[in-house]
């Protein structure tokens, strides 16, 4: 049996995926978690062969959980299953050690097949997303620029961002200015929107 951990914040979707996977003769869902910060503990407890992770969840995100899983349970293969097929997310998922990246609007049969294939060490990537990732390129933002831009996305003031990230206000302005320049946008709201669209945040 292929032991699967399922991380999905939407209860109905999580239940439906578990039910569908449970219909497969060779797949057993051994853990279901609703948040990113519960993934590693559940994986260490149940020792799944494959972790099926959403990206945007409470308590962090599936990309960070994938990187932590690679470190603490290297035998577990990670397969990202998300609504958000953004090129930057694909690149970040591969950097975090994921073996596959699928979008939720794909066929159900493909999911079970992908679980089997990543367990064998194959890479499973949505073809349209792979093409988009190649054309978009990698993120031009540094880690710090990304942090500042993410903090600015909700409309926070420079002072609020500086306090939250323990930076000076002038440093925050410099990072924002650099991020705006690198994204070719007119202001921080546009820069954050573009970066989020491309999966860089």
N, C-alpha and C positions, 0 to 999 in steps of 0.2 A: 504493500500500500504506500502511496505517496502522501506524506503527512503535510498538510497545508495550514499556514496561519493566515488569517484574513483580517486586514486592517482597513476599516471603512467607517467614516463617521455617521453616515446616514443609515439608521437602523433598518429601514425597509430594504435598501439596496444590499446591505450586509447579509440580511436574512435570505434574500433572493439568491445571492451568489452562493451562500452556503448550501442552500437547497439544491441549486443546479449542480454544483460540484459534487454534492453527496449522491447524485444519481449515477455518477461515474463509478464503474466497478473497482477501479484502481486508485481512487482519490478519497482521502478522509480529511475533513476539516477538523483539526485538533484544537484550534483556538480562534476566537473572534474578539477583536478589540476595537473600540470606538475612537481611539485617539493615538497620536504618534508617540506620546510619552509612555504608552503602555506596551508598545511593540516588543522592545528588547526583553523586558521582564517576562512577558508571556512566551517569547521564543526560548529563553533560557529554561523556562519551566517545562515546555512541551516538546522542545527539540524538533521543530518542523524541518522538512526537506526543502520546502519552498515557502517564502513569505510573499503574499500578494498584498501590495501596499498602495493605498491612494496617496496623492501628494498633499493636497490641502485638507488638513485635519486639525482639530483642536490639539493643544499641547505640543506644537511644533509642526513638522511636516515629514512626509514619507521619505524625502531625499536624505534628510539628516538621520532618520531612523535606519535607512539602508546603509549609510556609512558606518553607523554604530554597530549594526548587525554584522557587517563584514569584519569588523575588528573583534567582536565578542563571540560570534558564532560563524566562523568562516565557511563551514560546510553547508550553511543554509543559502540557497539561491534566492535572489530577490527579483520579483517581477512587478513592475509598476503598472497599475491599472488606474487610469484617471480620465476625468472629463476634460481636463485641460491639456490638450495636445499642443503644447508650445515648444518650439524648437530648443529654446534655452533649457527647458526642463529636461528634455531628452539628453542633452549634453551633460547636464549636471547629474542626471541619474546614472549615466555610464561612468562618470568620474567617481560616483559614490559606490560603484561596484555592482550595479544592477545588471542582470542578464537579459532583461527584456523590458519593453515599454509599449503598452497597448492602450488604446483609447476605448472608453466604455461603449461607444456606439458600434463596435465591431461585432461580428457574429459570435454567439455563445460557444459554438463548437471550437472556435479558434482559441478560446481561453483554456479549455481542458488540454487541447493539443499543445499549446504554448507552455503550460505547466510541465507536461511530460518532456518537452524538448529542452527547456532550460535546465531541468534536472540532469539531462545528459551533457550539459555544458554548452549547448547551442545558444546563440543570441537570437532573440525574437523582437524585432522592431517594426512598428507600423510603417509600411513603405512610404506613404505620403508624408509622414512626419520626418522620416529620415531625409527625404529630398528637401523638405523645408529647412531642416537643421543645416544642411550643407549650404543652401543658398543664403541663409541668414548669417551664418558665421558664429563665432564665439562671442561671448559678452565682452565689450570693450571696458567694462567697469571693473575697478579694483574692488576687493572685499569691503573696504571702508566706504567707498563711494556708494556701493550697493546698500550698505547698512544705513547710511545717511539718507539716501533716496527712499528707501523703504519707510524710514521713520517720517519722512516728509509727505508721503503719499496720502495721509489722512488729513492733511491741511495744518499740521502742527506748526507753530512758530519756530523761528530759528532758536530762540531761547529755550523752548520746550525740547527741541531735538538735542541741543547742546547738553541740557541737564540729563536727559534720558541716556545719552551715549557717553557722558562724562568727557565732553570735548569743549573747547572754547567756541564762542559764537563765530569768531573769524575763521576758525578751522572748518566749521560746518558750512559757512558761506563758500569757502574755497572748494570743498568737496562737491557741493551742489553745483557750483559754477562749472567745475570740471565735468560732472556727469551730464549737465545740459549740453556742454560743448561736444562731448563724445557721442551723444545720442542725436545731435543735430536738431534739437528741439528749441522752443522759444522760452520755456520756463520749467520750473521743477515739477509742476503738475503734468505737463506734457511728457517730460522725461520719465516720470514714474509710470505714466500710462503706457508708454512705448516699452519700457523695460519689463513691465508686468506682462504685456502682450507677448513679448518674445521669450518670456520665462527666465529672464535674468534676475528677477527679484524673488 
